Amino acid sequence: MLAATSIAQIIRERTSVKNGYLDKEVSQDLVLSLLKDAVWAPNHKLREPWRFIFVSSDRREAFIEAILPCHERSKHESVRNKFKNVPAFLIVVINDDPRQKQAEEDFAATSCMVQNLQLLAWERDLGMVWKTPQHIRDPLFRQALHVQPGEKIIGVLNIGYFDKEIIAQKVRKRIDPAEKMTTF
């Protein structure tokens, strides 16, 4: 019988995977299957304020070409190098509610959903990093991805299977919550 990994263990082990991706396809079907569980995140009044744009490795070059006009020409090679080895991307778009309370609730709910997605992916040996590059606010990028007025891109998830040896070398620690807790 296989031992089950605890939620606490997955939370502690999961880390952002920024590089060391393997040249292995990440299918849209796999990401969609993970999303079907991830969307069970708490969200106020069940607004489910999110939508997703998936970019496969087959569309990676077109995706990079949509990013480049948002950057100075002198930085194009550097920008291209950041994305050329990422197997897949998931752009997370939310409703951009003009009411502050609802906007904060929607962002919080979507953040919970993204964390669910990252934990579910980690369980399947799939790494992610949540990026918020400047170009997500650029009208050219928004237009290329058909992001509508009233919507906001909150991040791009770089997704891929990864070299576990690179990740194992990361030193991770957290401050004990007792140091940050006070009583009323």
MARSEBA-682025 format. One line per field, with one value per residue (C-alpha): residue number from 1; x, y, z. Coordinates in Angstrom, 3 decimals. Layout:
<rs>
nr: NUM,...
xx: X,...
yy: Y,...
zz: Z,...
</rs>
This chain:
<rs>
nr: 1,2,3,4,5,6,7,8,9,10,11,12,13,14,15,16,17,18,19,20,21,22,23,24,25,26,27,28,29,30,31,32,33,34,35,36,37,38,39,40,41,42,43,44,45,46,47,48,49,50,51,52,53,54,55,56,57,58,59,60,61,62,63,64,65,66,67,68,69,70,71,72,73,74,75,76,77,78,79,80,81,82,83,84,85,86,87,88,89,90,91,92,93,94,95,96,97,98,99,100,101,102,103,104,105,106,107,108,109,110,111,112,113,114,115,116,117,118,119,120,121,122,123,124,125,126,127,128,129,130,131,132,133,134,135,136,137,138,139,140,141,142,143,144,145,146,147,148,149,150,151,152,153,154,155,156,157,158,159,160,161,162,163,164,165,166,167,168,169,170,171,172,173,174,175,176,177,178,179,180,181,182,183,184
xx: 0.000,1.303,1.654,-0.449,1.292,-0.267,-1.550,0.889,3.808,2.790,2.383,5.880,7.546,5.978,8.163,8.140,9.859,11.505,13.914,15.171,12.135,12.357,11.589,8.344,4.927,2.351,-1.063,-4.048,-6.095,-3.824,-4.022,-7.794,-8.099,-6.095,-8.258,-11.421,-10.290,-8.499,-11.653,-13.164,-11.370,-13.461,-14.918,-17.414,-20.972,-19.532,-18.669,-15.838,-14.225,-11.551,-10.923,-7.825,-5.800,-3.634,-0.492,1.023,4.597,3.258,2.079,5.035,6.767,3.581,3.125,6.671,6.012,2.990,5.224,8.138,6.372,5.802,9.566,12.373,13.981,17.328,15.753,14.064,16.755,16.687,12.888,12.897,15.386,13.075,10.298,11.833,12.290,8.971,6.781,3.392,1.797,-1.518,-2.664,-5.085,-7.669,-10.212,-13.132,-11.877,-14.716,-14.710,-16.025,-13.020,-14.509,-15.570,-12.254,-10.350,-12.610,-12.173,-8.380,-8.243,-10.453,-8.370,-5.170,-6.617,-7.523,-3.990,-2.505,-4.824,-3.636,0.021,-0.460,-2.390,0.278,3.066,1.332,1.656,5.371,4.469,6.134,4.829,5.801,3.328,4.765,3.419,5.598,4.963,3.656,0.460,-0.729,0.331,-2.589,-0.707,-0.369,-3.964,-5.172,-3.097,-4.691,-8.203,-8.470,-11.571,-12.275,-13.465,-10.936,-7.516,-4.598,-3.312,-0.506,1.145,1.878,4.944,4.279,6.446,7.939,11.256,14.671,14.113,17.821,17.795,14.750,16.171,19.068,16.761,17.011,13.587,12.682,9.876,9.622,7.796,4.243,4.532,6.927,4.253,1.266,-0.071,-3.144,-5.959
yy: 0.000,3.461,5.970,9.094,12.445,14.754,18.194,19.692,17.935,19.148,22.717,22.620,20.958,22.992,25.745,28.098,26.520,29.331,27.285,23.760,22.793,19.535,19.377,17.539,18.563,19.862,19.150,21.446,18.441,17.986,21.663,21.610,18.540,20.327,23.432,21.369,20.789,24.117,26.167,24.776,27.623,29.812,32.719,35.248,34.669,32.004,34.674,32.524,35.701,33.956,32.770,31.235,31.417,28.353,28.557,25.237,24.736,24.759,28.361,29.489,31.388,33.293,34.060,35.431,37.525,39.027,39.968,41.526,44.728,45.592,45.874,47.984,46.395,46.249,43.885,41.519,38.835,38.870,38.687,35.841,33.902,34.121,32.300,30.075,27.019,27.166,24.257,25.946,29.091,29.809,33.403,34.121,36.807,38.168,40.534,44.025,45.111,48.893,48.356,48.026,45.394,43.116,43.615,42.589,39.581,38.494,38.849,36.937,34.164,33.869,33.790,30.877,29.130,29.632,28.186,25.188,24.782,24.952,22.346,20.016,20.396,19.697,16.476,15.473,16.498,19.604,22.858,26.401,29.948,32.826,35.837,39.385,40.978,44.546,43.498,42.047,45.671,46.680,47.332,45.571,42.366,42.577,43.021,40.089,37.858,39.275,40.561,42.723,46.022,45.173,42.338,42.278,39.886,39.026,36.782,34.369,30.905,29.284,25.532,22.502,19.276,20.051,18.777,17.673,17.946,21.686,22.183,19.997,22.463,25.351,26.435,27.225,28.518,30.419,32.644,30.944,32.381,32.742,35.616,37.405,36.765,39.108,38.857,41.294
zz: 0.000,-0.903,1.899,1.413,1.535,4.080,3.170,5.684,3.999,0.535,1.842,3.354,0.348,-2.438,-3.759,-6.691,-9.681,-11.629,-13.736,-14.273,-16.331,-18.228,-21.942,-21.265,-22.511,-20.045,-21.486,-21.323,-20.168,-17.142,-16.198,-16.649,-14.417,-11.705,-12.086,-11.582,-7.998,-7.467,-8.077,-4.883,-3.108,-0.834,-2.775,-1.506,-2.741,-5.066,-7.633,-9.030,-10.394,-12.459,-15.964,-17.538,-20.730,-21.376,-23.498,-24.583,-25.752,-29.329,-28.786,-26.665,-29.477,-30.357,-26.660,-26.429,-29.537,-27.744,-24.804,-26.721,-27.895,-24.221,-23.667,-25.064,-28.118,-26.279,-23.722,-26.166,-25.977,-22.182,-22.150,-24.687,-22.548,-19.517,-21.330,-24.007,-21.751,-19.917,-21.080,-20.472,-19.119,-17.469,-17.418,-14.571,-15.284,-12.808,-12.933,-12.128,-9.867,-9.271,-5.730,-3.394,-1.066,-3.918,-5.721,-2.588,-2.036,-5.657,-5.511,-2.211,-3.590,-6.727,-4.670,-2.676,-5.917,-7.292,-4.095,-4.442,-8.021,-7.015,-4.287,-6.584,-9.268,-6.771,-5.804,-9.490,-9.711,-11.681,-10.709,-11.006,-10.252,-10.069,-11.917,-12.085,-14.786,-15.843,-19.270,-17.738,-17.426,-20.937,-23.335,-26.166,-24.145,-22.900,-26.478,-27.755,-25.103,-25.639,-22.074,-21.975,-20.254,-16.750,-16.492,-14.869,-15.355,-11.883,-12.961,-15.307,-13.986,-15.528,-15.467,-16.066,-14.868,-13.248,-12.239,-8.641,-7.824,-8.529,-6.325,-3.537,-3.202,-2.301,1.314,2.684,6.108,7.715,10.749,13.600,13.649,17.427,16.739,14.738,16.988,19.610,21.783,22.218
</rs>
